[in-house]
Amino acid sequence: MKFEKYRSIFGDEELAERLRRIRHVALDMDGTIYMGKSLFDCTKPFLASLREMGITYSFLTNNPSRSIDDYLRKLAALGIEAAAEEMYTTSLAAIDYIRNRYPSARRLFLLGTPSMISEFEKAGFESTSDDPDDVPDAVVAAFDMTLGYDRLCRAAWWVSQGLPYIATNPDRVCPTDQRVVLVDCGSICKCIEHATGRCPDITLGKPDPNMLTGIERRYGLQPDRIAMVGDRIYTDIEMAHNAGAMGVLVLSGETTLDVADAAPRQPEIIADNIGVLGELLRKAHGRE
């Protein structure tokens, strides 16, 4: 199929109809709204256009190691003023999941950075200590750059005792431009699995649909009212498929058009960047 700025699995009329339904845009961050420390030129106009059309938006990340405040400071440094309610991390996905699945749980054994632990404490949870008598209600494993051996062993102990066990994200490594491998949550959970024979009860983060279902609950929306926009087929677009949302792949980050063509499940839209999606939304909503 010919590609010029964008293409869709839908014909023009059906694409316009589906875009008219969109009331919220969930945005991946790195590779979608910025690259590293550089904001894409189209990002600010795109966000302004969404606000003009009355379409809400949120920023999603699989990385739970930073708090919401940390991410807001990063966005502010790039020139984007965002509110806390516009951020959705896998920490928040885990908090929402525990509240819904284990409403009586209050005490958690958390493998995570101090910033992540602060998010759980802000939400009303208590972080238990490395003590066999300080029994938690559940175990949460995350990307923990401060991980110590004693806490890893304690987490394995509680997992071996059959407590609810939640992983924040499936990533094996965290991307970096440094000469080091950043061991991420998926690899930490593999260590615990090898020691205990047990995998997490659930692994949140893309491509698991829970991040988008959390947004559905937060905004009171049906899946077809949400567009998930990102630069990765196997996380962002797979999550959109899994949640029943519209998947929009942008070619401004990791995925090339050749890789996209080979994907077993195609995005509803492939676009050069979010600016092109903005043009499509404005046209569908009669703003051009």
Salt bridges, closest charged atoms under 4 A:
GLU4 OE1 - LYS2 NZ 3.89
GLU14 OE2 - ARG18 NE 2.92
GLU17 OE1 - ARG20 NH2 3.31
GLU17 OE2 - ARG21 NE 3.81
ASP28 OD1 - LYS206 NZ 2.80
GLU52 OE1 - ARG282 NH1 3.18
GLU52 OE2 - ARG287 NH1 3.62
ASP69 OD2 - LYS122 NZ 3.81
ASP70 OD1 - ARG73 NH2 2.53
GLU119 OE2 - LYS122 NZ 3.98
GLU126 OE2 - ARG107 NH1 2.90
ASP130 OD1 - ARG154 NE 2.69
ASP134 OD1 - ARG107 NH2 2.09
GLU193 OE1 - LYS190 NZ 3.20
ASP201 OD1 - ARG198 NH2 2.92
ASP224 OD2 - ARG21 NH1 3.61
ASP236 OD1 - LYS206 NZ 2.88
GLU238 OE1 - ARG265 NH2 2.75
GLU254 OE1 - ARG232 NE 2.99
ASP261 OD1 - ARG7 NH2 2.17
GLU279 OE1 - LYS5 NZ 3.01
